[in-house]
Structure formats: structure tokens, C-alpha cells
Amino acid sequence: MIENEILAEIHRGRAEHAHACNYDVDVIFAEMREDLERLRAEGWRVVSFPPKRIEGQTAVLREDPPKT
């Protein structure tokens, strides 16, 4: 696989952050929420998109193949 310096830096940063949070997902997300609120308080506009809705059936039903 080709080594990408940018992706390697992103992965390194994520690994360091996870290690600093003792690999606790709840702590990681709590920090993310705090950062989001700090950015809002600083005047940044934070955009959230509504969840995508799938019309109709969401599961695929398998049918028997046609008999020939």
C-alpha cells in the first residue's frame, strides 16, 4: 500500500488523542462536544445536516429464483 503522509499524520493524531483519553469513547465524544460548544461560543457557525430518510422498504427480501 502506498504511504500517504497526510493520512499517516491524521492517523497518528487520532491515535494520540485516543491514548490521551484512555481509549474511552465516552470521554472522546465528551471532548468533542466541549470543543463544539467552544467553537459556537467563539462565533463559529456549526452546520448539522438532518438524517437521510430512505423512502419505502429498507430491507431486501429474497425471492426464489424463477423455475425454468
N, C-alpha and C positions, 0 to 999 in steps of 0.2 A: 504494500500500500504506500502511496506517495505521502511523504510527511509535509503537512501544511503548517507553517509557523503560526499563523493566526489561530487556527483551530487548536493547536497544541497549547497556545497561551490561554485560550478560553478554558480548555480542559484543566490546565494547571490551576487557574484561578478558582474554578468550581471545586476542585479537589481541596485546595487550601481552605476555602470557605466551609466546606462540609467538615473538614477536620477541626476547624475552629469551633464549629457548632456541635462537636462530638457525634457527627453523623445523625443527629436528631432532626427529622423532617419537621416536627412541630416548631423547633427553635429556628430553623432556616426560614420557614414561612412567616413566623412572628417577626423576624428581622426584615423580611421583605415588606410586610405590612407597615412597619415603622418607617422604612425608607420611603414608601409610597406616601405616607402621611406627611413626612418631612418635605418631600418634593411639592406636594399640594400646598403646604404652608408657605413655601418659598415662591409660590405663584405659578408653578408649572401646571399646564393643563394635562390631565390624565384622561386618556380615552379608553373606554371599555366597550367592547362590541357585544351585542346580545347573542345568546347561543343560537346556533343554526338549527332550524326546525326541518325535519325531514317529513315531507308530505306522504301520506299513505302508509303502507306496510313497512316496518323497519326490519322484519326478519324474512329470510328467504326460505320458502317451503320447497322441499324437493319432491318432485313428482317421478313416478316410474317412467322409464323411457318408453317411447311408443313401441308396440309389438309389431314386428314385421313378418 
